């Protein structure tokens, strides 16, 4: 396996996360038994492996035991509104139907030519660009498409259901995040009531529901939430064994890597990619031999880009936090900086809020970088 830190892991090279993958398989079994598959929210910080888990679960849907249609979709922040999101999602759904192996030859041609031609959303003209309308029309588009495809293709092909995988749902924030959460909850709950086994699995930051809980409690309860954390040491060992099959000191290197990265998948992949290139053909890895060179490259490719998105005042705060002996700090200890600075840096992914008024830098390696630079 070749580490690719900037891409989701291929399903056939996926390692770790066994409890999460098995929980998803169990949810599919439940859906096959009841006709209503639970929906999932995969939550976690940047680089923790949310997209990779969604990709793996998408592949699980196509296993012979389940024979369900996965519809992977990456949510872009350029979509603009819910109606446009629904239109593009239906287009992706269309492509998945046309290429599904389970779709029998006699309906494949019809599926390839299937397009959503029109949707009646009531007397309101679609040209009126109001948040409520975009939710209403987008919901109607998606409902019409799923109902029609279920009757014409999914049931004749004897597929057991549909799972929409929406990666980075937080990018869709218009008209508002609480409205999106409620619309999706209502949409997919209604499919279950209509005996259409169609569910949703989306990824988002760990705090996705924190700002909408009071406004959208039903949406919060609707999803089985999967919070992803760093790899455990055994998972790190499994990862190292998949990359360095011929290396004799894999256990020792895995211990070192886990201590450096804390099991963070992105940093593990970045560092392992560099070691794989620099030590190609070696039967033993010396963790310290190339570390300075690799850390310098990490500075250029990741940490410098992190600082490029912040103001000078925010950089001063980050460096002040890095100089603290304790990794977790209380905001009150930095009275010279208004609360808005902590909020902005959290929104940019450079700080992690660990509790009321308590924060830490998003990764120890970033902290090390800030301490070494001026």
C-alpha positions in Angstrom: 0.0 0.0 0.0 1.2 3.5 -0.9 0.3 6.2 1.6 -1.7 9.0 0.1 -2.4 11.7 2.7 -4.4 13.9 0.4 -6.9 11.3 -0.8 -9.4 9.0 1.0 -8.0 5.5 1.4 -9.2 3.0 -1.3 -11.7 0.6 0.2 -9.5 -2.5 -0.6 -6.6 -0.9 1.3 -8.7 0.3 4.3 -7.3 -0.6 7.7 -8.6 0.0 11.2 -12.0 1.3 12.3 -13.4 -2.3 12.7 -16.0 -1.3 15.3 -17.3 1.4 13.0 -17.4 -0.7 9.9 -19.1 -3.6 11.7 -21.7 -1.2 13.2 -22.5 -0.1 9.6 -22.8 -3.7 8.5 -25.2 -4.3 11.4 -27.3 -1.3 10.4 -27.6 -2.7 6.9 -28.7 -6.0 8.3 -31.3 -4.2 10.4 -32.5 -2.3 7.3 -32.9 -5.6 5.3 -34.9 -7.1 8.1 -37.2 -4.0 8.8 -37.1 -2.2 5.4 -35.7 0.9 7.1 -31.9 1.3 7.3 -30.7 3.7 10.1 -29.0 6.9 8.9 -25.5 7.8 10.1 -23.5 11.0 10.9 -19.8 10.4 10.8 -18.3 13.2 12.8 -14.7 14.2 13.5 -11.9 16.8 13.1 -10.0 17.5 9.9 -7.9 14.7 8.5 -9.2 12.1 10.9 -10.5 9.7 8.2 -14.2 10.6 7.7 -14.0 10.5 3.9 -12.1 7.2 4.0 -14.8 5.6 6.3 -17.6 6.8 4.0 -15.8 5.3 1.0 -15.3 2.0 2.8 -19.0 1.9 3.9 -20.0 2.6 0.3 -18.1 -0.5 -0.8 -19.7 -2.5 2.0 -23.1 -1.7 0.5 -22.2 -3.7 -2.7 -21.1 -6.8 -0.8 -23.2 -9.8 -1.8 -24.8 -10.1 1.7 -26.3 -6.6 1.3 -26.6 -5.8 -2.4 -27.6 -2.2 -1.8 -27.0 0.8 -4.1 -24.5 3.3 -2.8 -24.6 6.9 -4.1 -21.4 8.7 -3.1 -21.6 12.5 -3.3 -19.0 15.2 -2.3 -20.8 18.3 -1.1 -19.1 21.5 -2.4 -19.4 24.9 -0.7 -20.0 26.2 -4.2 -23.5 24.6 -4.6 -25.2 27.7 -3.2 -28.6 26.3 -2.2 -30.5 23.2 -1.4 -32.3 23.0 -4.7 -29.0 23.0 -6.6 -27.7 20.4 -4.2 -30.8 18.2 -4.8 -30.4 18.5 -8.6 -26.7 17.4 -8.6 -27.4 14.7 -6.1 -30.1 13.3 -8.4 -27.7 13.5 -11.4 -25.2 11.4 -9.4 -28.0 9.0 -8.4 -28.8 8.7 -12.1 -25.2 7.7 -12.9 -25.1 5.2 -10.1 -28.3 3.5 -11.3 -27.0 3.3 -14.9 -23.7 1.6 -13.9 -24.9 -0.6 -11.1 -24.1 -4.3 -11.7 -27.3 -5.4 -10.1 -29.5 -3.5 -12.5 -30.6 -6.2 -15.0 -30.0 -5.8 -18.7 -33.7 -5.3 -19.5 -33.9 -2.1 -17.3 -30.3 -0.9 -17.7 -31.1 0.9 -21.0 -34.0 2.6 -19.4 -31.9 3.6 -16.4 -29.3 5.1 -18.7 -31.9 7.3 -20.3 -33.7 8.1 -17.1 -33.7 11.8 -16.2 -35.8 13.8 -13.8 -37.7 16.0 -16.2 -40.1 18.0 -14.0 -41.3 18.4 -10.5 -44.4 20.1 -9.3 -43.6 22.1 -6.2 -46.9 23.9 -6.0 -48.1 27.3 -7.1 -45.0 29.2 -6.1 -42.8 30.0 -9.1 -39.3 28.4 -8.9 -37.7 31.8 -9.9 -38.5 33.2 -6.4 -35.2 32.6 -4.6 -36.3 32.4 -1.0 -34.7 30.0 1.5 -38.0 28.3 2.2 -38.6 27.7 -1.5 -35.2 26.3 -2.1 -35.8 23.8 0.7 -39.3 23.0 -0.6 -38.3 22.6 -4.3 -35.1 20.7 -3.4 -37.0 18.3 -1.2 -39.6 17.7 -4.0 -36.9 17.0 -6.6 -35.2 14.4 -4.4 -38.5 12.8 -3.2 -39.8 12.5 -6.8 -36.5 11.0 -8.0 -36.2 8.4 -5.3 -39.8 7.4 -5.5 -39.7 7.0 -9.3 -36.3 5.1 -9.3 -37.5 2.8 -6.5 -40.5 1.7 -8.5 -38.8 1.5 -11.9 -35.3 0.3 -11.1 -34.5 -0.6 -7.5 -37.4 -3.1 -7.0 -37.2 -4.7 -10.5 -33.5 -5.3 -9.9 -34.2 -6.7 -6.5 -31.8 -4.4 -4.8 -32.3 -4.1 -1.0 -32.1 -0.4 -0.7 -30.2 2.9 -1.3 -27.7 4.7 0.8 -26.7 8.3 0.0 -23.1 9.1 1.2 -22.8 12.8 1.6 -19.2 13.8 2.3 -18.6 17.2 4.0 -22.2 18.1 4.5 -21.2 21.1 6.5 -20.2 22.8 3.2 -23.9 23.1 2.5 -24.9 25.8 4.9 -27.6 27.7 3.1 -30.2 28.8 3.9 -29.0 27.7 7.3 -27.4 24.6 8.9 -30.4 23.9 11.1 -32.7 24.1 8.1 -30.6 21.7 6.1 -30.5 19.2 9.0 -34.2 19.3 9.4 -34.9 19.0 5.7 -32.8 15.9 5.4 -34.2 14.4 8.5 -37.8 14.9 7.3 -36.9 13.7 3.8 -35.3 10.4 4.8 -37.7 9.7 7.6 -40.6 10.0 5.1 -38.9 7.4 2.8 -39.1 4.9 5.6 -42.7 5.6 6.2 -43.3 5.0 2.5 -41.6 1.6 2.7 -38.7 2.9 0.6 -35.4 1.6 2.2 -33.4 4.7 1.6 -31.0 6.2 4.1 -28.2 8.8 4.4 -24.7 8.7 5.8 -22.9 12.0 5.9 -19.6 13.3 7.3 -19.1 16.7 9.1 -17.0 18.2 11.8 -17.3 16.9 15.3 -19.3 20.0 16.4 -21.8 19.9 13.5 -24.8 19.5 15.8 -23.6 21.8 18.6 -25.1 25.0 17.2 -28.4 23.6 16.1 -29.4 21.3 19.0 -32.0 23.7 20.4 -33.5 24.4 16.9 -33.4 20.9 15.4 -33.5 18.4 18.2 -35.4 15.8 16.0 -32.6 16.0 13.4 -30.0 15.5 16.1 -31.8 12.3 17.3 -32.5 10.9 13.9 -28.9 9.9 13.2 -26.7 7.2 14.7 -23.6 9.3 15.4 -20.1 8.0 14.9 -17.4 10.1 16.4 -14.0 9.3 14.9 -10.9 9.8 16.9 -7.2 9.0 16.2 -6.0 5.5 15.5 -5.2 3.3 18.4 -1.7 1.8 18.7 -3.0 -1.6 17.4 -4.5 0.3 14.4 -1.3 2.1 13.9 0.6 -1.2 13.9 -1.9 -2.6 11.3 -1.3 0.5 9.2 2.5 0.1 9.3 2.3 -3.6 8.5 0.2 -2.8 5.4 2.8 -0.3 4.1 6.2 -1.7 5.2 5.6 -5.4 4.7 9.4 -6.3 4.5 10.6 -4.1 7.3 11.8 -6.0 10.3 11.3 -3.4 13.0 7.7 -2.5 12.2 6.5 -2.7 15.8 9.3 -0.3 17.0 8.5 2.1 14.2 4.8 2.0 14.9 5.4 2.9 18.5 7.5 5.9 17.5 5.0 7.0 14.8 2.1 6.8 17.3 4.0 8.9 19.8 4.7 11.5 17.2 1.3 11.7 15.6 -1.0 10.6 18.4 -2.6 8.3 15.8 -3.8 11.1 13.6 -4.4 9.5 10.1 -3.3 12.4 8.0 0.0 12.9 9.7 0.6 9.2 9.8 0.1 9.0 6.0 2.2 12.0 5.3 5.1 10.8 7.4 4.9 7.2 6.1 4.8 8.4 2.5 8.1 10.2 3.1 9.8 7.3 4.8 8.6 4.9 2.1 10.3 7.1 -0.5 13.5 7.8 1.5 14.1 4.3 2.7 12.8 2.3 -0.4 14.2 -1.2 -0.3 15.6 -0.9 3.3 14.8 -3.8 5.6 14.9 -1.6 8.7 13.6 1.9 9.5 15.6 4.4 11.5 12.9 6.8 12.8 15.4 9.6 13.6 17.5 9.5 10.4 15.2 11.4 8.2 12.9 13.1 10.7 14.4 16.6 10.3 13.9 16.5 6.5 10.4 15.1 6.8 9.3 17.7 9.4 10.7 20.5 7.2 8.5 19.2 4.3 5.5 19.0 6.7 6.2 22.7 7.5 6.1 23.7 3.9 3.2 21.7 2.7 0.9 21.9 5.7 1.8 24.2 8.5 2.8 27.2 6.4 -0.5 26.9 4.6 -2.3 26.9 8.0 -0.7 30.2 8.9 -1.5 31.7 5.5 -5.2 31.8 6.3 -4.9 33.8 9.6 -4.2 37.4 10.5 -1.0 38.6 12.2 -2.9 39.0 15.5 -4.1 35.5 15.3 -0.6 34.2 14.6 0.6 36.0 17.7 -2.1 34.2 19.7 -1.2 30.8 18.2 2.4 31.3 19.1 1.5 32.3 22.7 -0.6 29.2 23.0 2.3 27.0 21.8 4.6 28.5 24.4 2.4 27.3 27.2 3.6 24.3 29.2 0.1 22.8 29.2 -1.4 21.7 25.9 -4.9 22.6 27.0 -5.4 26.2 28.0 -8.1 28.4 29.6 -9.2 31.4 27.5 -9.2 33.5 30.6 -5.4 33.2 30.8 -5.2 35.2 27.6 -7.3 38.3 28.5 -5.5 40.4 25.9 -7.3 38.5 23.2 -11.0 38.8 22.7 -13.2 35.7 22.5 -13.7 36.2 18.7 -10.1 35.3 18.1 -10.6 31.9 19.6 -13.8 31.4 17.7 -12.2 32.3 14.4 -9.2 30.0 14.9 -11.6 27.2 15.9 -13.6 27.8 12.7 -10.4 27.6 10.7 -9.5 24.3 12.3 -6.4 25.5 14.1 -7.8 25.3 17.6 -10.0 22.6 19.1 -12.5 23.5 21.7 -12.2 21.0 24.5 -14.8 22.5 26.9 -16.3 25.7 27.9 -13.6 28.3 27.6 -10.9 25.6 27.1 -8.9 25.1 23.9 -5.9 23.3 22.5 -3.9 23.6 19.2 -5.3 21.1 16.7 -2.2 18.8 16.8 1.0 18.5 18.8 3.1 18.6 15.6 1.6 22.0 14.7 2.4 23.1 18.3 6.0 21.9 17.7 6.2 23.9 14.5 5.0 27.1 16.2 7.6 26.7 18.9 10.4 26.3 16.4 9.5 29.3 14.2 9.2 33.0 14.8 
